[in-house]
Amino acid sequence: MGAVIPKIESTEATVETVTAKVPVYGAIALPIEKLGYAVLGELSAVLNAGGAAAKAKLADAGLDESVITAVEELLASVPQVAALAKAL
């Protein structure tokens, strides 16, 4: 997977160019897209570092448990997702 991350990172400009070209909503979507990647990266890092305790605290803070589970499933299939999301 280590070789895949730089390839994905290299597509950032292309993805952002496409997003920006979406009529009406592109300019709105681009910062939301960046924020989404940042949040995913941070959430993944917290779950990686904190395990079950972090999951419980996130749930106690009001984060939807289905979101936590979805991120955990993503982490299980792509463990480097935190680093990748933070890099984008």
N, C-alpha and C positions, 0 to 999 in steps of 0.2 A: 504494500500500500504506500510505502514511502515514496516510490517513484511516481505514484498517481497524484499526490498532493500538488507538486509543482505544476503538473499538467492542468489540474483544475484551477489553480491560482492563475495560470497564464490566460485563462478564458475570462477572467473578471472584466476586462475592458470590453470584450465582445458582448457579454451578458448585459453590462451596464448600457452599452450603446443600443442594444435591442430594447431594453426596458425604457430608456429615454425616448425612443421613437414611437412608443405606443401613444396614439392620439388621445388627447385630453388628460389621460391619467398617467402617462409616462413620467412627467416631471414630479408628480406626487408619489409615484410608486418607487422611484429610485432611492430616496432617503429611507423609505419604509423597508425596502429590500436590504439596505445596509444595516439598518437597525435590527432587522430580523436575524441576520447572520450574527451580529454582535451578541444579541440576547441568547441565541442558540449556543454560541461559543461559551458564554459565561455560565449558562445553566449546565451545560455539559461538563465544564470544568468543576463546578460545585459538586455535581453528582459523582464525578470521578474521584474527587478528593474526599468527599464526606460519606459516601455510601448510604446505608440505611438511615443514619442519623440526619444526613443532609436532606434525604427524601422526606423524612418526617417533619423537619423544620420547614421545608418548602410547602408541604401540605398544610401545616399549622398556620403558615403565613397567608394561606388562601389560594395558592396556585392549584389549579385544577389537577386532580390526580391522573386524569387521562393524558394530560400534557406531560406530566412527569414520567408516566409509563412509556409514552411515545418516544421521549428523549432517551430513556433507558434502553429501549429496544434498538434505537438508532446507534447508541453507544456500543451495544453488544455486537451489532453487525459491522460497524465502522468505528473502532476504538479511537481513531485519530480525529474524530469529528470536531472535538473541542478545538484542537490546534488549527484545523482546516477552517472552521467557521471564524475564528479570531483573525486568521490571516486574510480573509476576504474583505 
